[in-house]
């Protein structure tokens, strides 16, 4: 196994790590937004926060880093190759826009759920946080970017 194959293997593992985190967070968020039970909502938001910290963000960072090493190892110019620039832009949108906005909305909802649980019932803050669908929408955008990123990586147009 040479360095290129090793980088490709690490990049594929990182991509699976990222997709697993994205899936776990999205499923937990959907469960929280669909449930009417406040306990299920709070538990689902806690689970989404957990998966965000151990799967989603580290997987995204590992995917970007290993991808840069892979494309540099394959002797692509990271600055002048048009399809690679598009791929880098999609990665940056995911890493610097989608993931932070999802995290902010998730944290807001999670903190409101914990405060509502401590208060023993629902609160206005919790209801407002649950009426804001930003984490679902932005997470959905990040999910839709995955096939575009994969297509650019595989087909190299």
C-alpha positions as CSV (number, residue, x, y, z in Angstrom):
1,X,0.0,0.0,0.0
2,X,1.5,3.3,-1.0
3,X,0.8,6.8,0.4
4,X,-2.0,7.6,-2.1
5,X,-3.9,4.5,-1.2
6,X,-3.4,5.1,2.5
7,X,-4.7,8.7,2.2
8,X,-7.7,7.5,0.1
9,X,-8.5,4.9,2.8
10,X,-8.3,7.4,5.6
11,X,-10.4,9.9,3.6
12,X,-13.1,7.3,3.0
13,X,-13.2,6.4,6.7
14,X,-13.4,10.1,7.6
15,X,-16.3,10.6,5.1
16,X,-18.2,7.7,6.7
17,X,-17.5,9.2,10.1
18,X,-18.9,12.5,8.9
19,X,-22.0,10.9,7.3
20,X,-22.6,8.8,10.4
21,X,-22.5,11.9,12.5
22,X,-24.8,13.8,10.2
23,X,-27.3,11.0,10.1
24,X,-27.3,10.5,13.9
25,X,-27.7,14.2,14.5
26,X,-30.5,14.6,11.9
27,X,-32.4,11.6,13.2
28,X,-32.2,12.8,16.7
29,X,-33.4,16.3,15.7
30,X,-36.3,15.0,13.7
31,X,-37.4,12.8,16.6
32,X,-37.2,15.9,18.9
33,X,-39.2,18.1,16.6
34,X,-41.9,15.4,15.9
35,X,-42.5,14.3,19.4
36,X,-45.1,15.9,21.6
37,X,-43.6,14.5,24.8
38,X,-41.2,17.0,26.5
39,X,-39.1,14.2,28.0
40,X,-38.5,12.6,24.6
41,X,-37.7,16.0,23.1
42,X,-35.1,16.8,25.8
43,X,-33.5,13.3,25.5
44,X,-33.4,13.5,21.7
45,X,-31.8,17.0,21.9
46,X,-29.2,15.7,24.4
47,X,-28.5,12.7,22.1
48,X,-28.1,15.0,19.1
49,X,-25.7,17.2,21.0
50,X,-23.7,14.1,22.0
51,X,-23.5,12.9,18.4
52,X,-22.6,16.3,17.2
53,X,-19.6,16.4,19.5
54,X,-18.2,12.9,18.9
55,X,-19.2,12.2,15.3
56,X,-20.4,15.1,13.2
57,X,-17.8,17.9,13.9
58,X,-14.7,15.6,14.2
59,X,-15.8,13.6,11.1
60,X,-16.2,16.8,9.1
61,X,-12.9,18.1,10.1
62,X,-11.2,14.8,9.5
63,X,-12.9,14.6,6.1
64,X,-11.6,18.0,5.1
65,X,-8.1,17.4,6.3
66,X,-7.7,14.0,4.8
67,X,-9.2,15.2,1.5
68,X,-6.7,18.0,1.3
69,X,-3.8,15.6,1.9
70,X,-5.3,13.1,-0.6
71,X,-5.7,15.7,-3.4
72,X,-2.3,17.2,-2.7
73,X,-0.8,13.6,-2.8
74,X,-2.4,13.0,-6.2
75,X,-0.6,16.1,-7.5
76,X,-3.7,18.2,-8.1
77,X,-3.2,22.0,-7.8
78,X,-5.5,22.9,-4.9
79,X,-5.9,26.5,-6.2
80,X,-6.3,26.3,-10.0
81,X,-8.2,23.1,-10.6
82,X,-11.9,24.3,-11.1
83,X,-13.7,21.2,-9.9
84,X,-11.4,21.0,-6.9
85,X,-12.1,24.7,-6.0
86,X,-15.8,23.9,-6.2
87,X,-15.3,20.9,-3.9
88,X,-13.3,23.0,-1.4
89,X,-16.1,25.7,-1.5
90,X,-18.7,23.0,-0.7
91,X,-16.6,21.7,2.2
92,X,-16.1,25.3,3.5
93,X,-19.9,26.0,3.3
94,X,-20.5,22.7,5.2
95,X,-17.8,23.3,7.8
96,X,-18.2,27.1,8.3
97,X,-21.9,27.7,7.7
98,X,-24.0,24.6,8.0
99,X,-22.4,22.9,11.0
100,X,-22.1,26.1,13.2
101,X,-25.7,27.1,12.5
102,X,-26.9,23.6,13.3
103,X,-24.9,23.6,16.5
104,X,-26.2,27.0,17.5
105,X,-29.9,26.0,17.0
106,X,-29.3,22.6,18.7
107,X,-27.6,24.2,21.7
108,X,-30.4,26.8,22.1
109,X,-33.1,24.0,22.0
110,X,-31.1,21.8,24.3
111,X,-30.6,24.4,26.9
112,X,-34.2,25.4,26.7
113,X,-35.3,21.8,27.1
114,X,-33.0,21.4,30.2
115,X,-34.5,24.6,31.7
116,X,-38.0,23.4,31.0
117,X,-37.3,20.0,32.5
118,X,-35.9,21.7,35.6
119,X,-39.0,23.9,35.8
120,X,-41.2,20.8,35.7
121,X,-43.1,21.8,32.6
122,X,-42.9,23.6,29.3
123,X,-41.6,27.1,29.1
124,X,-42.0,29.9,26.5
125,X,-38.2,29.7,25.7
126,X,-38.5,26.0,25.0
127,X,-41.6,26.5,22.8
128,X,-39.8,29.2,20.9
129,X,-36.7,27.1,20.4
130,X,-38.8,24.2,19.1
131,X,-40.7,26.4,16.7
132,X,-37.4,27.5,15.1
133,X,-36.6,24.9,12.5
134,X,-33.1,26.3,11.7
135,X,-31.2,23.2,12.8
136,X,-33.3,20.9,10.7
137,X,-33.1,23.1,7.6
138,X,-29.4,23.8,7.8
139,X,-28.7,20.1,8.7
140,X,-30.8,19.2,5.6
141,X,-28.7,21.5,3.5
142,X,-25.5,19.8,4.8
143,X,-27.1,16.5,4.0
144,X,-27.9,17.6,0.4
145,X,-24.3,18.8,0.0
146,X,-22.9,15.3,0.6
147,X,-24.0,13.8,-2.8
148,X,-22.6,16.9,-4.5
149,X,-19.3,16.5,-2.7
150,X,-19.2,12.8,-3.4
151,X,-19.9,13.3,-7.1
152,X,-17.2,15.9,-7.5
153,X,-14.7,13.7,-5.6
154,X,-15.5,10.6,-7.7
155,X,-16.1,11.9,-11.2
156,X,-13.6,14.9,-11.1
157,X,-15.3,16.7,-14.0
